[in-house]
């Protein structure tokens, strides 16, 4: 048992890393535990999968983040159990750690909504491992199709939110520019990208104007839309829709939602929508004293009571805000309700095109201006200087040459 830490943070994503950093800078002794020794920038995972950028552009070693903050210790270990009542964490090797305050920012896992076959055959896109696995699968599919000049090469993306739209757009861009250049125009003509969602619109949280622009742009890229009908099954060779339609697809990408993982379910905290914890306005758990839940593990609201989306900007801000409240807990101060700064929404829709709805007033941008804004925001959010340089270089090379900036390395499963 190690009782030397004032705060334990479980999870090194946006929320957990930010909270640990803010507390460490204030001189608080923090133990940050994550199964990976790196922080990953999830909004760009689809670009890793489509060879637009490399893993080193979105992953930064956690110890590099905290190398100058002596109060934070990074422990690479899988957390297998959390006791919220005693604020105790158990790792896979049987070690236990306890602190005065526990921060649970353990992220989430894909939510397949009990869709038959999805867990077995679909490719989720929530981690670096997921992205490299998908990239390897896509490359292998094209190599096979190049050797067997018959039939279509279909890829199905399930979920028409930002991740699904951006993934479908990137795949269609590759079909348009990369496949003809590195394989043949004949193979490119046999490739099809499908985007499926049970809701009747793409980017459901965006305005009708942004939705229309996105639909038109995806159509120009050749993406086939199947909206307003759910997926009832995923197979090795495609998906079945609720209306009986069968869409062929050797690759099925799951961008259909997330839920809290097993460690949250067994934490002793009451779960809400998506298995997440419905936290109080000050980001504390309602069931246990001294426990904060952040990021994709929490259902959060702003100071007005409005529900907040599962976005990186929300997670990052929640980490910073929680650090303030934790510091207040430790120094006799008063917690404050989460004051979220709404930056709006963005989604890239292929080369030189994006939609953006900025700020609370939702100032709307479409096309190249939104694309430049998207690049600027994501570049600013990347976790380190080297990551920013690598991403910027890869984007510039890809934009000028219409070529993949990275190489996919790996063997298909």
C-alpha positions in Angstrom: 0.0 0.0 0.0 1.4 3.4 -1.0 -0.1 6.4 1.0 2.4 9.1 -0.1 0.1 10.6 -2.8 -2.4 13.3 -2.2 -4.2 12.6 -5.5 -4.4 9.5 -7.7 -5.4 10.1 -11.3 -6.6 7.0 -13.3 -6.2 7.7 -17.0 -3.7 9.7 -19.1 -6.2 11.1 -21.7 -7.2 14.7 -22.1 -8.9 15.0 -18.7 -6.5 13.0 -16.6 -3.3 14.4 -18.1 -4.5 18.0 -17.7 -5.7 17.5 -14.1 -2.4 15.9 -13.1 -0.4 18.6 -14.8 -2.3 21.4 -13.2 -2.0 19.8 -9.7 1.6 19.0 -10.2 2.4 22.6 -11.1 0.7 23.6 -7.8 3.0 21.3 -5.8 0.5 18.6 -5.2 1.8 15.0 -5.0 0.1 13.1 -7.8 0.2 9.5 -9.0 -1.0 9.2 -12.6 -1.8 5.6 -13.7 -2.4 4.5 -17.3 -2.2 1.2 -19.1 -0.2 3.0 -21.8 3.0 5.0 -21.3 1.8 7.7 -23.8 -1.0 10.2 -24.2 -2.9 9.8 -27.5 -4.6 12.5 -29.4 -7.9 10.7 -30.3 -9.4 13.2 -32.8 -6.7 12.3 -35.3 -6.8 8.5 -35.0 -8.6 8.3 -38.3 -5.7 10.0 -40.0 -3.2 7.5 -38.6 -5.5 4.7 -40.0 -5.5 6.3 -43.4 -1.7 7.0 -43.5 -2.2 10.8 -43.4 0.0 11.2 -40.3 2.1 8.8 -38.2 1.7 7.5 -34.7 4.5 9.8 -33.5 2.4 12.8 -34.4 -0.5 12.0 -32.1 1.2 10.1 -29.3 3.5 11.7 -26.7 5.2 9.8 -23.8 3.5 10.7 -20.6 6.9 10.9 -18.8 7.9 13.5 -21.4 4.9 15.6 -20.4 5.8 15.5 -16.7 9.6 15.4 -16.9 9.9 18.8 -15.3 7.0 18.4 -12.8 8.5 16.6 -9.9 5.3 16.1 -8.0 3.8 13.8 -10.6 4.8 10.2 -10.8 3.7 8.3 -14.0 2.9 4.6 -13.4 2.3 2.4 -16.5 -0.1 -0.3 -15.2 -3.6 -1.6 -16.0 -6.1 -0.6 -13.3 -8.3 -3.6 -12.7 -10.4 -2.4 -9.8 -11.4 0.9 -8.1 -12.9 1.1 -4.7 -14.6 4.5 -4.6 -15.5 4.3 -1.0 -11.9 4.0 0.2 -10.4 5.8 -2.8 -8.2 2.7 -3.5 -6.9 1.6 -6.9 -5.7 -1.9 -7.7 -3.5 -2.7 -10.6 -3.1 -6.0 -12.6 0.0 -7.0 -10.6 -2.0 -6.9 -7.4 -0.6 -3.6 -6.1 -2.9 -1.2 -4.4 -2.7 2.6 -4.1 -4.7 5.0 -2.0 -4.9 8.7 -1.8 -6.9 11.4 -0.2 -8.6 12.3 -3.5 -9.3 10.0 -6.4 -9.7 11.2 -10.0 -11.3 8.7 -12.4 -10.6 9.7 -16.0 -10.4 6.2 -17.4 -11.9 7.0 -20.8 -14.3 4.7 -22.5 -14.7 1.6 -24.8 -16.6 1.1 -28.0 -20.4 0.7 -27.5 -21.6 -1.9 -30.0 -25.2 -1.7 -28.6 -25.4 -5.5 -28.6 -25.2 -5.6 -32.4 -24.6 -9.2 -33.4 -21.1 -9.7 -34.9 -19.9 -6.1 -34.2 -17.5 -7.0 -31.4 -16.0 -9.8 -33.5 -15.8 -8.2 -37.0 -15.9 -4.4 -36.7 -12.9 -2.2 -36.4 -13.4 0.4 -33.6 -11.4 3.6 -33.7 -10.6 4.7 -30.2 -6.9 4.0 -29.6 -3.6 3.9 -31.4 -3.8 0.2 -31.5 -7.2 0.4 -33.2 -5.9 2.9 -35.7 -2.8 0.9 -36.7 -5.0 -2.3 -36.9 -7.4 -0.6 -39.2 -4.6 0.8 -41.4 -3.1 -2.6 -41.7 -6.5 -4.1 -42.6 -7.1 -1.5 -45.3 -3.7 -2.0 -46.8 -4.1 -5.7 -46.9 -7.5 -5.4 -48.5 -6.1 -3.3 -51.3 -3.2 -5.6 -51.8 -5.5 -8.6 -52.1 -7.8 -6.7 -54.5 -4.9 -5.8 -56.7 -4.0 -9.5 -57.1 -7.6 -10.5 -57.8 -9.1 -8.1 -60.4 -12.7 -9.0 -59.9 -15.5 -7.7 -57.7 -15.9 -4.6 -55.7 -13.8 -3.4 -52.7 -16.2 -2.0 -50.2 -15.5 -0.3 -46.8 -18.4 0.4 -44.5 -18.3 3.1 -41.8 -21.0 2.9 -39.1 -21.8 6.1 -37.4 -22.3 9.5 -39.1 -21.0 11.7 -36.3 -17.7 13.6 -36.6 -15.5 10.5 -36.3 -17.5 8.6 -38.9 -17.8 11.5 -41.3 -14.1 12.3 -41.1 -13.1 8.6 -41.5 -15.4 8.2 -44.5 -14.1 11.4 -46.1 -10.5 10.4 -45.6 -11.1 6.9 -47.1 -12.9 8.4 -50.1 -10.0 10.8 -50.6 -7.6 7.9 -50.7 -9.8 6.1 -53.2 -9.8 9.3 -55.4 -6.1 10.2 -55.2 -3.9 7.5 -53.6 -5.3 4.2 -55.1 -5.1 5.4 -58.7 -1.6 6.6 -58.1 -0.1 3.6 -56.2 -2.3 0.8 -57.6 -4.4 1.6 -60.7 -7.4 3.6 -61.8 -9.1 0.3 -62.5 -8.8 -0.7 -58.9 -10.0 2.7 -57.7 -13.1 2.3 -59.8 -13.9 -0.9 -57.9 -13.6 0.8 -54.5 -16.6 2.1 -52.6 -17.0 3.8 -49.2 -20.4 3.5 -47.4 -21.5 5.6 -44.5 -24.4 4.2 -42.4 -26.4 5.7 -39.5 -29.8 5.0 -37.9 -30.5 8.8 -37.8 -31.5 10.5 -41.0 -28.7 13.1 -41.0 -25.0 13.3 -40.9 -23.4 15.2 -38.1 -26.7 15.2 -36.1 -25.5 17.8 -33.5 -24.7 20.3 -36.3 -27.0 22.8 -38.0 -29.0 21.9 -41.1 -26.7 24.1 -43.2 -23.6 22.2 -42.1 -25.4 18.9 -42.6 -26.3 19.8 -46.1 -22.8 20.9 -47.0 -21.4 17.7 -45.5 -23.8 15.5 -47.4 -23.0 17.2 -50.7 -19.3 17.1 -50.1 -19.3 13.4 -49.2 -21.4 12.8 -52.3 -18.8 14.5 -54.5 -16.1 12.3 -53.0 -18.2 9.2 -53.9 -19.3 8.2 -50.4 -22.6 6.3 -50.5 -24.9 7.3 -47.7 -27.3 4.9 -46.0 -29.1 7.1 -43.4 -32.2 6.6 -41.3 -31.7 2.8 -41.0 -29.9 1.0 -38.2 -27.4 -1.9 -38.5 -28.8 -5.2 -37.2 -25.7 -7.4 -37.8 -22.1 -7.3 -38.8 -20.4 -10.1 -40.6 -17.0 -10.8 -42.0 -18.2 -9.8 -45.5 -20.4 -6.8 -44.7 -23.4 -5.5 -42.7 -27.2 -6.1 -42.6 -29.5 -3.2 -42.1 -32.9 -3.1 -40.4 -34.7 -2.9 -43.7 -33.1 -6.1 -44.9 -30.4 -4.4 -47.1 -27.1 -6.1 -47.2 -24.0 -3.9 -47.8 -20.9 -5.8 -48.7 -17.7 -4.8 -46.9 -14.6 -6.7 -45.9 -13.7 -3.7 -43.6 -16.4 -2.4 -41.3 -15.3 0.6 -39.2 -17.3 1.2 -36.0 -17.8 4.9 -35.1 -21.2 4.3 -33.6 -20.6 5.4 -30.0 -18.8 4.8 -26.7 -19.6 3.6 -23.2 -17.7 3.5 -19.9 -15.5 0.5 -19.4 -15.7 -2.4 -16.9 -13.6 -0.6 -14.3 -16.3 2.1 -14.0 -19.1 -0.5 -13.8 -17.3 -2.2 -10.8 -16.3 1.0 -9.0 -19.3 1.1 -6.7 -20.5 4.4 -8.4 -24.0 4.7 -9.8 -23.9 4.6 -13.6 -26.0 6.8 -15.9 -26.4 7.1 -19.7 -23.7 5.2 -21.6 -22.5 3.6 -18.3 -20.9 6.9 -17.4 -21.2 8.5 -14.0 -23.6 11.5 -13.6 -21.3 13.8 -11.8 -22.3 16.9 -9.7 -21.8 20.4 -11.2 -18.4 20.5 -9.4 -17.4 17.3 -11.2 -17.5 15.1 -8.0 -19.2 11.7 -7.9 -22.5 11.8 -6.1 -21.9 8.4 -4.3 -18.5 8.9 -2.7 -16.6 11.6 -0.9 -13.3 12.8 -2.5 -13.9 11.2 -5.9 -13.9 13.1 -9.2 -15.0 11.6 -12.5 -13.9 13.3 -15.7 -13.8 13.0 -19.5 -15.5 10.1 -21.3 -16.1 8.4 -18.0 -18.5 11.1 -16.9 -21.8 12.7 -17.9 -21.1 16.3 -17.3 -23.2 19.5 -17.4 -22.2 23.2 -17.7 -23.1 25.9 -15.1 -26.6 26.2 -16.7 -27.3 22.4 -16.4 -27.0 21.7 -20.1 -25.5 18.3 -21.0 -22.0 18.4 -22.5 -20.9 16.3 -25.4 -18.1 13.7 -25.3 -15.4 16.0 -26.9 -11.7 16.4 -26.3 -12.2 20.1 -25.4 -14.8 19.2 -22.8 -12.4 16.6 -21.3 -9.5 19.0 -21.3 -11.4 21.8 -19.6 -12.9 19.4 -17.1 -9.4 18.3 -16.1 -8.3 21.9 -15.5 -11.4 22.7 -13.6 -11.2 19.6 -11.4 -7.7 20.5 -10.6 -8.9 23.9 -9.2 -11.5 22.2 -7.1 -9.1 19.5 -5.8 -6.6 22.2 -4.8 -9.5 23.9 -3.0 -10.3 20.6 -1.2 -6.7 20.2 -0.1 -6.2 23.8 1.0 -9.6 24.6 2.7 -11.1 26.4 -0.3 -14.5 26.1 -1.9 -15.4 24.1 -5.0 -17.0 25.9 -8.0 -19.4 24.4 -10.5 -17.8 23.6 -13.9 -17.7 26.7 -16.1 -17.4 25.2 -19.5 -16.3 27.5 -22.4 -18.2 26.3 -25.4 -15.8 26.4 -28.4 -18.3 24.8 -30.7 -18.0 21.9 -33.2 -15.8 21.0 -36.1 -15.5 18.2 -38.6 -13.2 17.7 -41.7 -14.9 16.5 -44.8 -12.0 15.6 -47.0 -9.2 17.6 -48.6 -9.6 21.4 -48.2 -13.2 21.1 -46.8 -14.7 21.2 -43.4 -17.6 22.5 -41.3 -17.2 24.5 -38.2 -19.8 26.0 -35.7 -17.8 28.2 -33.4 -18.6 29.4 -29.9 -22.0 29.5 -28.1 -23.5 31.6 -30.9 -22.5 28.9 -33.4 -20.8 31.1 -36.0 -20.9 28.8 -39.1 -18.1 28.2 -41.5 -18.0 25.8 -44.4 -15.3 24.9 -47.0 -11.7 26.1 -47.1 -12.0 28.6 -44.3 -13.5 26.0 -42.0 -10.7 23.6 -43.1 -8.0 26.1 -42.1 -9.8 26.7 -38.8 -9.9 22.9 -38.2 -6.2 22.6 -38.9 -5.3 25.5 -36.6 -7.4 24.2 -33.7 -6.1 20.6 -33.9 -2.5 21.8 -34.3 -2.9 23.9 -31.2 -4.4 21.0 -29.2 -1.7 18.4 -30.1 0.2 17.5 -26.9 3.8 18.6 -27.7 6.0 20.6 -30.0 7.4 17.6 -31.8 3.9 16.3 -32.4 2.8 19.6 -33.8 5.8 19.8 -36.2 5.3 16.2 -37.4 1.6 16.7 -38.0 2.1 20.0 -39.9 4.8 18.4 -42.1 2.6 15.4 -42.9 -0.4 17.6 -43.7 1.7 19.8 -46.0 3.2 16.8 -47.9 -0.1 15.1 -48.3 -1.9 18.3 -49.5 0.8 19.1 -52.1 1.5 15.7 -53.4 -1.8 13.8 -52.9 0.3 11.0 -51.4 0.2 9.3 -48.1 2.6 10.9 -45.7 3.2 7.7 -43.7 3.7 4.0 -44.2 1.4 1.4 -42.7 3.4 -1.3 -41.1 1.9 -4.5 -39.7 0.4 -7.9 -40.5 -3.3 -8.5 -40.9 -4.9 -10.6 -38.1 
